[in-house]
């Protein structure tokens, strides 16, 4: 992940896929995921209200589906 004025760039070296994080809240959540037991806790810590979780959970799901985000235990096993 490379910080940029608009948010961040994510690059997957295996697939050569490039993703953009243009929302500073989702960037803060991605950066803090390791500090929280789950994504919902990270989202709440970033100030996302329960009623607004949907789009953020979807964004995290897309990043996980493209292997831009992987569970910490999967990284350790690799």
PyMOL Python script that loads the backbone (N, CA, C, O; Angstrom):
from pymol import cmd

cmd.read_pdbstr("""\
ATOM      1  N   UNK A   1       0.855  -1.173   0.000  1.00  0.00           N
ATOM      2  CA  UNK A   1       0.000   0.000   0.000  1.00  0.00           C
ATOM      3  C   UNK A   1       0.899   1.233   0.000  1.00  0.00           C
ATOM      4  O   UNK A   1       1.835   1.353   0.790  1.00  0.00           O
ATOM      5  N   UNK A   2       0.578   2.136  -0.911  1.00  0.00           N
ATOM      6  CA  UNK A   2       1.342   3.377  -0.999  1.00  0.00           C
ATOM      7  C   UNK A   2       0.416   4.558  -0.760  1.00  0.00           C
ATOM      8  O   UNK A   2      -0.522   4.776  -1.526  1.00  0.00           O
ATOM      9  N   UNK A   3       0.671   5.327   0.302  1.00  0.00           N
ATOM     10  CA  UNK A   3      -0.165   6.507   0.561  1.00  0.00           C
ATOM     11  C   UNK A   3      -0.059   7.517  -0.577  1.00  0.00           C
ATOM     12  O   UNK A   3       1.009   7.717  -1.156  1.00  0.00           O
ATOM     13  N   UNK A   4      -1.179   8.143  -0.881  1.00  0.00           N
ATOM     14  CA  UNK A   4      -1.266   9.173  -1.912  1.00  0.00           C
ATOM     15  C   UNK A   4      -2.154  10.293  -1.382  1.00  0.00           C
ATOM     16  O   UNK A   4      -2.905  10.077  -0.431  1.00  0.00           O
ATOM     17  N   UNK A   5      -2.087  11.485  -1.973  1.00  0.00           N
ATOM     18  CA  UNK A   5      -2.935  12.586  -1.503  1.00  0.00           C
ATOM     19  C   UNK A   5      -4.432  12.253  -1.528  1.00  0.00           C
ATOM     20  O   UNK A   5      -5.187  12.764  -0.700  1.00  0.00           O
ATOM     21  N   UNK A   6      -4.866  11.412  -2.457  1.00  0.00           N
ATOM     22  CA  UNK A   6      -6.286  11.067  -2.571  1.00  0.00           C
ATOM     23  C   UNK A   6      -6.679   9.895  -1.683  1.00  0.00           C
ATOM     24  O   UNK A   6      -7.869   9.631  -1.516  1.00  0.00           O
ATOM     25  N   UNK A   7      -5.708   9.183  -1.105  1.00  0.00           N
ATOM     26  CA  UNK A   7      -5.970   7.987  -0.307  1.00  0.00           C
ATOM     27  C   UNK A   7      -4.778   7.058  -0.362  1.00  0.00           C
ATOM     28  O   UNK A   7      -3.788   7.266   0.340  1.00  0.00           O
ATOM     29  N   UNK A   8      -4.871   6.008  -1.214  1.00  0.00           N
ATOM     30  CA  UNK A   8      -3.752   5.070  -1.334  1.00  0.00           C
ATOM     31  C   UNK A   8      -3.876   4.222  -2.588  1.00  0.00           C
ATOM     32  O   UNK A   8      -4.963   4.039  -3.136  1.00  0.00           O
ATOM     33  N   UNK A   9      -2.747   3.716  -3.023  1.00  0.00           N
ATOM     34  CA  UNK A   9      -2.680   2.737  -4.100  1.00  0.00           C
ATOM     35  C   UNK A   9      -2.333   1.397  -3.470  1.00  0.00           C
ATOM     36  O   UNK A   9      -1.480   1.322  -2.586  1.00  0.00           O
ATOM     37  N   UNK A  10      -2.992   0.346  -3.926  1.00  0.00           N
ATOM     38  CA  UNK A  10      -2.657  -1.009  -3.497  1.00  0.00           C
ATOM     39  C   UNK A  10      -2.220  -1.776  -4.734  1.00  0.00           C
ATOM     40  O   UNK A  10      -2.866  -1.702  -5.779  1.00  0.00           O
ATOM     41  N   UNK A  11      -1.129  -2.508  -4.615  1.00  0.00           N
ATOM     42  CA  UNK A  11      -0.625  -3.277  -5.743  1.00  0.00           C
ATOM     43  C   UNK A  11      -0.378  -4.698  -5.289  1.00  0.00           C
ATOM     44  O   UNK A  11       0.264  -4.932  -4.265  1.00  0.00           O
ATOM     45  N   UNK A  12      -0.894  -5.653  -6.059  1.00  0.00           N
ATOM     46  CA  UNK A  12      -0.679  -7.071  -5.774  1.00  0.00           C
ATOM     47  C   UNK A  12       0.404  -7.561  -6.723  1.00  0.00           C
ATOM     48  O   UNK A  12       0.191  -7.604  -7.934  1.00  0.00           O
ATOM     49  N   UNK A  13       1.555  -7.928  -6.193  1.00  0.00           N
ATOM     50  CA  UNK A  13       2.684  -8.320  -7.026  1.00  0.00           C
ATOM     51  C   UNK A  13       2.437  -9.630  -7.771  1.00  0.00           C
ATOM     52  O   UNK A  13       2.990  -9.833  -8.852  1.00  0.00           O
ATOM     53  N   UNK A  14       1.624 -10.514  -7.217  1.00  0.00           N
ATOM     54  CA  UNK A  14       1.334 -11.780  -7.877  1.00  0.00           C
ATOM     55  C   UNK A  14       0.432 -11.636  -9.085  1.00  0.00           C
ATOM     56  O   UNK A  14       0.690 -12.233 -10.131  1.00  0.00           O
ATOM     57  N   UNK A  15      -0.622 -10.852  -8.950  1.00  0.00           N
ATOM     58  CA  UNK A  15      -1.581 -10.693 -10.048  1.00  0.00           C
ATOM     59  C   UNK A  15      -1.357  -9.412 -10.851  1.00  0.00           C
ATOM     60  O   UNK A  15      -1.958  -9.218 -11.908  1.00  0.00           O
ATOM     61  N   UNK A  16      -0.492  -8.550 -10.343  1.00  0.00           N
ATOM     62  CA  UNK A  16      -0.208  -7.240 -10.949  1.00  0.00           C
ATOM     63  C   UNK A  16      -1.446  -6.349 -10.987  1.00  0.00           C
ATOM     64  O   UNK A  16      -1.554  -5.451 -11.822  1.00  0.00           O
ATOM     65  N   UNK A  17      -2.362  -6.607 -10.085  1.00  0.00           N
ATOM     66  CA  UNK A  17      -3.589  -5.815 -10.014  1.00  0.00           C
ATOM     67  C   UNK A  17      -3.342  -4.564  -9.175  1.00  0.00           C
ATOM     68  O   UNK A  17      -2.666  -4.607  -8.147  1.00  0.00           O
ATOM     69  N   UNK A  18      -3.894  -3.473  -9.630  1.00  0.00           N
ATOM     70  CA  UNK A  18      -3.776  -2.192  -8.948  1.00  0.00           C
ATOM     71  C   UNK A  18      -5.161  -1.774  -8.470  1.00  0.00           C
ATOM     72  O   UNK A  18      -6.126  -1.818  -9.234  1.00  0.00           O
ATOM     73  N   UNK A  19      -5.258  -1.371  -7.217  1.00  0.00           N
ATOM     74  CA  UNK A  19      -6.516  -0.868  -6.669  1.00  0.00           C
ATOM     75  C   UNK A  19      -6.261   0.499  -6.049  1.00  0.00           C
ATOM     76  O   UNK A  19      -5.155   0.803  -5.601  1.00  0.00           O
ATOM     77  N   UNK A  20      -7.300   1.308  -6.034  1.00  0.00           N
ATOM     78  CA  UNK A  20      -7.228   2.641  -5.460  1.00  0.00           C
ATOM     79  C   UNK A  20      -8.157   2.728  -4.262  1.00  0.00           C
ATOM     80  O   UNK A  20      -9.298   2.268  -4.322  1.00  0.00           O
ATOM     81  N   UNK A  21      -7.680   3.309  -3.184  1.00  0.00           N
ATOM     82  CA  UNK A  21      -8.537   3.630  -2.045  1.00  0.00           C
ATOM     83  C   UNK A  21      -8.696   5.146  -2.057  1.00  0.00           C
ATOM     84  O   UNK A  21      -7.772   5.883  -1.715  1.00  0.00           O
ATOM     85  N   UNK A  22      -9.866   5.592  -2.451  1.00  0.00           N
ATOM     86  CA  UNK A  22     -10.115   7.027  -2.570  1.00  0.00           C
ATOM     87  C   UNK A  22     -10.907   7.577  -1.392  1.00  0.00           C
ATOM     88  O   UNK A  22     -11.179   8.776  -1.328  1.00  0.00           O
ATOM     89  N   UNK A  23     -11.271   6.721  -0.478  1.00  0.00           N
ATOM     90  CA  UNK A  23     -12.044   7.108   0.691  1.00  0.00           C
ATOM     91  C   UNK A  23     -11.119   7.008   1.897  1.00  0.00           C
ATOM     92  O   UNK A  23     -10.611   5.931   2.208  1.00  0.00           O
ATOM     93  N   UNK A  24     -10.906   8.118   2.566  1.00  0.00           N
ATOM     94  CA  UNK A  24      -9.957   8.134   3.697  1.00  0.00           C
ATOM     95  C   UNK A  24     -10.423   7.256   4.859  1.00  0.00           C
ATOM     96  O   UNK A  24      -9.598   6.739   5.612  1.00  0.00           O
ATOM     97  N   UNK A  25     -11.718   7.088   5.009  1.00  0.00           N
ATOM     98  CA  UNK A  25     -12.217   6.233   6.089  1.00  0.00           C
ATOM     99  C   UNK A  25     -11.844   4.788   5.822  1.00  0.00           C
ATOM    100  O   UNK A  25     -11.363   4.106   6.728  1.00  0.00           O
ATOM    101  N   UNK A  26     -12.052   4.298   4.605  1.00  0.00           N
ATOM    102  CA  UNK A  26     -11.698   2.911   4.304  1.00  0.00           C
ATOM    103  C   UNK A  26     -10.185   2.737   4.386  1.00  0.00           C
ATOM    104  O   UNK A  26      -9.710   1.672   4.782  1.00  0.00           O
ATOM    105  N   UNK A  27      -9.433   3.750   4.024  1.00  0.00           N
ATOM    106  CA  UNK A  27      -7.975   3.694   4.168  1.00  0.00           C
ATOM    107  C   UNK A  27      -7.595   3.533   5.635  1.00  0.00           C
ATOM    108  O   UNK A  27      -6.756   2.696   5.970  1.00  0.00           O
ATOM    109  N   UNK A  28      -8.203   4.326   6.509  1.00  0.00           N
ATOM    110  CA  UNK A  28      -7.921   4.221   7.941  1.00  0.00           C
ATOM    111  C   UNK A  28      -8.294   2.839   8.468  1.00  0.00           C
ATOM    112  O   UNK A  28      -7.585   2.275   9.301  1.00  0.00           O
ATOM    113  N   UNK A  29      -9.400   2.302   7.986  1.00  0.00           N
ATOM    114  CA  UNK A  29      -9.837   0.968   8.413  1.00  0.00           C
ATOM    115  C   UNK A  29      -8.831  -0.084   7.964  1.00  0.00           C
ATOM    116  O   UNK A  29      -8.425  -0.931   8.759  1.00  0.00           O
ATOM    117  N   UNK A  30      -8.428  -0.037   6.705  1.00  0.00           N
ATOM    118  CA  UNK A  30      -7.455  -1.015   6.188  1.00  0.00           C
ATOM    119  C   UNK A  30      -6.164  -0.928   6.982  1.00  0.00           C
ATOM    120  O   UNK A  30      -5.579  -1.955   7.326  1.00  0.00           O
ATOM    121  N   UNK A  31      -5.712   0.282   7.277  1.00  0.00           N
ATOM    122  CA  UNK A  31      -4.474   0.453   8.024  1.00  0.00           C
ATOM    123  C   UNK A  31      -4.585  -0.050   9.458  1.00  0.00           C
ATOM    124  O   UNK A  31      -3.576  -0.408  10.066  1.00  0.00           O
ATOM    125  N   UNK A  32      -5.795  -0.083  10.004  1.00  0.00           N
ATOM    126  CA  UNK A  32      -5.962  -0.477  11.408  1.00  0.00           C
ATOM    127  C   UNK A  32      -6.484  -1.894  11.599  1.00  0.00           C
ATOM    128  O   UNK A  32      -6.677  -2.326  12.735  1.00  0.00           O
ATOM    129  N   UNK A  33      -6.718  -2.627  10.514  1.00  0.00           N
ATOM    130  CA  UNK A  33      -7.299  -3.970  10.643  1.00  0.00           C
ATOM    131  C   UNK A  33      -6.507  -4.873  11.585  1.00  0.00           C
ATOM    132  O   UNK A  33      -7.099  -5.636  12.348  1.00  0.00           O
ATOM    133  N   UNK A  34      -5.202  -4.797  11.544  1.00  0.00           N
ATOM    134  CA  UNK A  34      -4.370  -5.659  12.399  1.00  0.00           C
ATOM    135  C   UNK A  34      -4.535  -5.333  13.882  1.00  0.00           C
ATOM    136  O   UNK A  34      -4.200  -6.152  14.737  1.00  0.00           O
ATOM    137  N   UNK A  35      -5.040  -4.158  14.186  1.00  0.00           N
ATOM    138  CA  UNK A  35      -5.217  -3.736  15.578  1.00  0.00           C
ATOM    139  C   UNK A  35      -6.565  -4.119  16.158  1.00  0.00           C
ATOM    140  O   UNK A  35      -6.833  -3.852  17.329  1.00  0.00           O
ATOM    141  N   UNK A  36      -7.417  -4.740  15.354  1.00  0.00           N
ATOM    142  CA  UNK A  36      -8.777  -5.070  15.785  1.00  0.00           C
ATOM    143  C   UNK A  36      -9.082  -6.537  15.518  1.00  0.00           C
ATOM    144  O   UNK A  36      -8.512  -7.136  14.606  1.00  0.00           O
ATOM    145  N   UNK A  37      -9.979  -7.118  16.311  1.00  0.00           N
ATOM    146  CA  UNK A  37     -10.294  -8.541  16.127  1.00  0.00           C
ATOM    147  C   UNK A  37     -11.064  -8.846  14.844  1.00  0.00           C
ATOM    148  O   UNK A  37     -11.024  -9.976  14.357  1.00  0.00           O
ATOM    149  N   UNK A  38     -11.767  -7.853  14.289  1.00  0.00           N
ATOM    150  CA  UNK A  38     -12.530  -8.080  13.059  1.00  0.00           C
ATOM    151  C   UNK A  38     -12.792  -6.747  12.360  1.00  0.00           C
ATOM    152  O   UNK A  38     -12.531  -5.675  12.906  1.00  0.00           O
ATOM    153  N   UNK A  39     -13.309  -6.846  11.150  1.00  0.00           N
ATOM    154  CA  UNK A  39     -13.537  -5.657  10.330  1.00  0.00           C
ATOM    155  C   UNK A  39     -14.582  -4.731  10.947  1.00  0.00           C
ATOM    156  O   UNK A  39     -14.420  -3.511  10.920  1.00  0.00           O
ATOM    157  N   UNK A  40     -15.639  -5.292  11.495  1.00  0.00           N
ATOM    158  CA  UNK A  40     -16.685  -4.439  12.089  1.00  0.00           C
ATOM    159  C   UNK A  40     -16.129  -3.600  13.233  1.00  0.00           C
ATOM    160  O   UNK A  40     -16.484  -2.429  13.372  1.00  0.00           O
ATOM    161  N   UNK A  41     -15.273  -4.179  14.040  1.00  0.00           N
ATOM    162  CA  UNK A  41     -14.664  -3.440  15.141  1.00  0.00           C
ATOM    163  C   UNK A  41     -13.769  -2.325  14.598  1.00  0.00           C
ATOM    164  O   UNK A  41     -13.768  -1.213  15.126  1.00  0.00           O
ATOM    165  N   UNK A  42     -13.012  -2.624  13.549  1.00  0.00           N
ATOM    166  CA  UNK A  42     -12.159  -1.603  12.924  1.00  0.00           C
ATOM    167  C   UNK A  42     -13.011  -0.478  12.343  1.00  0.00           C
ATOM    168  O   UNK A  42     -12.658   0.695  12.461  1.00  0.00           O
ATOM    169  N   UNK A  43     -14.122  -0.831  11.721  1.00  0.00           N
ATOM    170  CA  UNK A  43     -15.018   0.178  11.155  1.00  0.00           C
ATOM    171  C   UNK A  43     -15.620   1.056  12.251  1.00  0.00           C
ATOM    172  O   UNK A  43     -15.683   2.278  12.109  1.00  0.00           O
ATOM    173  N   UNK A  44     -16.054   0.441  13.322  1.00  0.00           N
ATOM    174  CA  UNK A  44     -16.631   1.222  14.429  1.00  0.00           C
ATOM    175  C   UNK A  44     -15.579   2.133  15.045  1.00  0.00           C
ATOM    176  O   UNK A  44     -15.880   3.273  15.401  1.00  0.00           O
ATOM    177  N   UNK A  45     -14.335   1.640  15.177  1.00  0.00           N
ATOM    178  CA  UNK A  45     -13.258   2.459  15.727  1.00  0.00           C
ATOM    179  C   UNK A  45     -12.950   3.649  14.822  1.00  0.00           C
ATOM    180  O   UNK A  45     -12.488   4.688  15.295  1.00  0.00           O
ATOM    181  N   UNK A  46     -13.204   3.502  13.527  1.00  0.00           N
ATOM    182  CA  UNK A  46     -12.985   4.595  12.572  1.00  0.00           C
ATOM    183  C   UNK A  46     -14.171   5.554  12.525  1.00  0.00           C
ATOM    184  O   UNK A  46     -14.162   6.521  11.763  1.00  0.00           O
ATOM    185  N   UNK A  47     -15.193   5.287  13.339  1.00  0.00           N
ATOM    186  CA  UNK A  47     -16.341   6.183  13.423  1.00  0.00           C
ATOM    187  C   UNK A  47     -17.481   5.867  12.486  1.00  0.00           C
ATOM    188  O   UNK A  47     -18.388   6.682  12.321  1.00  0.00           O
ATOM    189  N   UNK A  48     -17.455   4.677  11.857  1.00  0.00           N
ATOM    190  CA  UNK A  48     -18.539   4.295  10.946  1.00  0.00           C
ATOM    191  C   UNK A  48     -19.704   3.771  11.782  1.00  0.00           C
ATOM    192  O   UNK A  48     -19.551   2.825  12.554  1.00  0.00           O
ATOM    193  N   UNK A  49     -20.855   4.392  11.622  1.00  0.00           N
ATOM    194  CA  UNK A  49     -22.056   3.994  12.354  1.00  0.00           C
ATOM    195  C   UNK A  49     -22.599   2.678  11.793  1.00  0.00           C
ATOM    196  O   UNK A  49     -22.386   2.362  10.623  1.00  0.00           O
ATOM    197  N   UNK A  50     -23.294   1.921  12.627  1.00  0.00           N
ATOM    198  CA  UNK A  50     -23.850   0.634  12.200  1.00  0.00           C
ATOM    199  C   UNK A  50     -24.710   0.760  10.937  1.00  0.00           C
ATOM    200  O   UNK A  50     -24.664  -0.112  10.069  1.00  0.00           O
ATOM    201  N   UNK A  51     -25.482   1.828  10.833  1.00  0.00           N
ATOM    202  CA  UNK A  51     -26.363   2.018   9.681  1.00  0.00           C
ATOM    203  C   UNK A  51     -25.575   2.259   8.384  1.00  0.00           C
ATOM    204  O   UNK A  51     -26.120   2.092   7.293  1.00  0.00           O
ATOM    205  N   UNK A  52     -24.308   2.646   8.495  1.00  0.00           N
ATOM    206  CA  UNK A  52     -23.494   2.952   7.317  1.00  0.00           C
ATOM    207  C   UNK A  52     -22.462   1.871   7.012  1.00  0.00           C
ATOM    208  O   UNK A  52     -21.603   2.068   6.153  1.00  0.00           O
ATOM    209  N   UNK A  53     -22.531   0.738   7.697  1.00  0.00           N
ATOM    210  CA  UNK A  53     -21.530  -0.314   7.523  1.00  0.00           C
ATOM    211  C   UNK A  53     -21.545  -0.955   6.136  1.00  0.00           C
ATOM    212  O   UNK A  53     -20.490  -1.349   5.638  1.00  0.00           O
ATOM    213  N   UNK A  54     -22.704  -1.069   5.506  1.00  0.00           N
ATOM    214  CA  UNK A  54     -22.862  -1.811   4.258  1.00  0.00           C
ATOM    215  C   UNK A  54     -21.823  -1.523   3.181  1.00  0.00           C
ATOM    216  O   UNK A  54     -21.133  -2.444   2.744  1.00  0.00           O
ATOM    217  N   UNK A  55     -21.689  -0.275   2.740  1.00  0.00           N
ATOM    218  CA  UNK A  55     -20.717   0.012   1.677  1.00  0.00           C
ATOM    219  C   UNK A  55     -19.271  -0.286   2.079  1.00  0.00           C
ATOM    220  O   UNK A  55     -18.463  -0.704   1.250  1.00  0.00           O
ATOM    221  N   UNK A  56     -18.958  -0.072   3.338  1.00  0.00           N
ATOM    222  CA  UNK A  56     -17.597  -0.338   3.809  1.00  0.00           C
ATOM    223  C   UNK A  56     -17.321  -1.840   3.863  1.00  0.00           C
ATOM    224  O   UNK A  56     -16.241  -2.288   3.480  1.00  0.00           O
ATOM    225  N   UNK A  57     -18.291  -2.610   4.334  1.00  0.00           N
ATOM    226  CA  UNK A  57     -18.124  -4.065   4.353  1.00  0.00           C
ATOM    227  C   UNK A  57     -18.007  -4.601   2.926  1.00  0.00           C
ATOM    228  O   UNK A  57     -17.239  -5.527   2.664  1.00  0.00           O
ATOM    229  N   UNK A  58     -18.771  -4.015   2.011  1.00  0.00           N
ATOM    230  CA  UNK A  58     -18.681  -4.421   0.611  1.00  0.00           C
ATOM    231  C   UNK A  58     -17.277  -4.120   0.056  1.00  0.00           C
ATOM    232  O   UNK A  58     -16.682  -4.965  -0.612  1.00  0.00           O
ATOM    233  N   UNK A  59     -16.760  -2.936   0.329  1.00  0.00           N
ATOM    234  CA  UNK A  59     -15.423  -2.555  -0.145  1.00  0.00           C
ATOM    235  C   UNK A  59     -14.362  -3.505   0.404  1.00  0.00           C
ATOM    236  O   UNK A  59     -13.465  -3.924  -0.329  1.00  0.00           O
ATOM    237  N   UNK A  60     -14.457  -3.845   1.679  1.00  0.00           N
ATOM    238  CA  UNK A  60     -13.503  -4.785   2.277  1.00  0.00           C
ATOM    239  C   UNK A  60     -13.648  -6.172   1.656  1.00  0.00           C
ATOM    240  O   UNK A  60     -12.659  -6.879   1.465  1.00  0.00           O
ATOM    241  N   UNK A  61     -14.878  -6.554   1.342  1.00  0.00           N
ATOM    242  CA  UNK A  61     -15.131  -7.841   0.698  1.00  0.00           C
ATOM    243  C   UNK A  61     -14.496  -7.893  -0.689  1.00  0.00           C
ATOM    244  O   UNK A  61     -13.904  -8.904  -1.068  1.00  0.00           O
ATOM    245  N   UNK A  62     -14.620  -6.811  -1.438  1.00  0.00           N
ATOM    246  CA  UNK A  62     -14.014  -6.744  -2.766  1.00  0.00           C
ATOM    247  C   UNK A  62     -12.496  -6.829  -2.661  1.00  0.00           C
ATOM    248  O   UNK A  62     -11.857  -7.534  -3.441  1.00  0.00           O
ATOM    249  N   UNK A  63     -11.922  -6.118  -1.706  1.00  0.00           N
ATOM    250  CA  UNK A  63     -10.469  -6.169  -1.520  1.00  0.00           C
ATOM    251  C   UNK A  63     -10.008  -7.564  -1.096  1.00  0.00           C
ATOM    252  O   UNK A  63      -8.940  -8.018  -1.506  1.00  0.00           O
ATOM    253  N   UNK A  64     -10.803  -8.234  -0.284  1.00  0.00           N
ATOM    254  CA  UNK A  64     -10.474  -9.599   0.135  1.00  0.00           C
ATOM    255  C   UNK A  64     -10.620 -10.563  -1.037  1.00  0.00           C
ATOM    256  O   UNK A  64      -9.774 -11.436  -1.232  1.00  0.00           O
ATOM    257  N   UNK A  65     -11.677 -10.411  -1.807  1.00  0.00           N
ATOM    258  CA  UNK A  65     -11.911 -11.277  -2.955  1.00  0.00           C
ATOM    259  C   UNK A  65     -10.822 -11.188  -4.011  1.00  0.00           C
ATOM    260  O   UNK A  65     -10.571 -12.153  -4.732  1.00  0.00           O
ATOM    261  N   UNK A  66     -10.178 -10.034  -4.105  1.00  0.00           N
ATOM    262  CA  UNK A  66      -9.101  -9.846  -5.080  1.00  0.00           C
ATOM    263  C   UNK A  66      -7.726 -10.128  -4.461  1.00  0.00           C
ATOM    264  O   UNK A  66      -6.693  -9.899  -5.089  1.00  0.00           O
ATOM    265  N   UNK A  67      -7.733 -10.623  -3.230  1.00  0.00           N
ATOM    266  CA  UNK A  67      -6.501 -10.929  -2.482  1.00  0.00           C
ATOM    267  C   UNK A  67      -5.644  -9.709  -2.185  1.00  0.00           C
ATOM    268  O   UNK A  67      -4.452  -9.844  -1.911  1.00  0.00           O
ATOM    269  N   UNK A  68      -6.234  -8.526  -2.237  1.00  0.00           N
ATOM    270  CA  UNK A  68      -5.516  -7.322  -1.811  1.00  0.00           C
ATOM    271  C   UNK A  68      -5.415  -7.308  -0.291  1.00  0.00           C
ATOM    272  O   UNK A  68      -4.445  -6.805   0.277  1.00  0.00           O
ATOM    273  N   UNK A  69      -6.435  -7.869   0.357  1.00  0.00           N
ATOM    274  CA  UNK A  69      -6.423  -8.061   1.809  1.00  0.00           C
ATOM    275  C   UNK A  69      -6.492  -9.554   2.072  1.00  0.00           C
ATOM    276  O   UNK A  69      -7.306 -10.261   1.478  1.00  0.00           O
ATOM    277  N   UNK A  70      -5.650 -10.023   2.952  1.00  0.00           N
ATOM    278  CA  UNK A  70      -5.676 -11.427   3.342  1.00  0.00           C
ATOM    279  C   UNK A  70      -5.629 -11.503   4.858  1.00  0.00           C
ATOM    280  O   UNK A  70      -5.008 -10.657   5.502  1.00  0.00           O
ATOM    281  N   UNK A  71      -6.280 -12.513   5.437  1.00  0.00           N
ATOM    282  CA  UNK A  71      -6.228 -12.651   6.899  1.00  0.00           C
ATOM    283  C   UNK A  71      -4.779 -12.807   7.362  1.00  0.00           C
ATOM    284  O   UNK A  71      -3.956 -13.403   6.669  1.00  0.00           O
ATOM    285  N   UNK A  72      -4.484 -12.268   8.530  1.00  0.00           N
ATOM    286  CA  UNK A  72      -3.122 -12.321   9.068  1.00  0.00           C
ATOM    287  C   UNK A  72      -2.618 -13.753   9.170  1.00  0.00           C
ATOM    288  O   UNK A  72      -1.443 -14.009   8.907  1.00  0.00           O
ATOM    289  N   UNK A  73      -3.486 -14.698   9.549  1.00  0.00           N
ATOM    290  CA  UNK A  73      -3.035 -16.088   9.665  1.00  0.00           C
ATOM    291  C   UNK A  73      -2.676 -16.684   8.299  1.00  0.00           C
ATOM    292  O   UNK A  73      -1.843 -17.587   8.228  1.00  0.00           O
ATOM    293  N   UNK A  74      -3.282 -16.202   7.224  1.00  0.00           N
ATOM    294  CA  UNK A  74      -2.945 -16.664   5.877  1.00  0.00           C
ATOM    295  C   UNK A  74      -1.574 -16.140   5.462  1.00  0.00           C
ATOM    296  O   UNK A  74      -0.815 -16.834   4.786  1.00  0.00           O
ATOM    297  N   UNK A  75      -1.264 -14.911   5.872  1.00  0.00           N
ATOM    298  CA  UNK A  75       0.057 -14.338   5.580  1.00  0.00           C
ATOM    299  C   UNK A  75       1.144 -15.118   6.291  1.00  0.00           C
ATOM    300  O   UNK A  75       2.198 -15.390   5.715  1.00  0.00           O
ATOM    301  N   UNK A  76       0.895 -15.479   7.537  1.00  0.00           N
ATOM    302  CA  UNK A  76       1.888 -16.195   8.329  1.00  0.00           C
ATOM    303  C   UNK A  76       2.148 -17.590   7.767  1.00  0.00           C
ATOM    304  O   UNK A  76       3.263 -18.104   7.860  1.00  0.00           O
ATOM    305  N   UNK A  77       1.119 -18.197   7.188  1.00  0.00           N
ATOM    306  CA  UNK A  77       1.253 -19.558   6.649  1.00  0.00           C
ATOM    307  C   UNK A  77       2.013 -19.566   5.327  1.00  0.00           C
ATOM    308  O   UNK A  77       2.582 -20.587   4.941  1.00  0.00           O
ATOM    309  N   UNK A  78       2.021 -18.418   4.628  1.00  0.00           N
ATOM    310  CA  UNK A  78       2.664 -18.347   3.310  1.00  0.00           C
ATOM    311  C   UNK A  78       4.166 -18.322   3.380  1.00  0.00           C
ATOM    312  O   UNK A  78       4.832 -18.263   2.346  1.00  0.00           O
TER     313      UNK A  78
END
""", "prot")
cmd.dss("prot")
cmd.show_as("cartoon", "prot")
cmd.util.cbc("prot")
cmd.orient("prot")
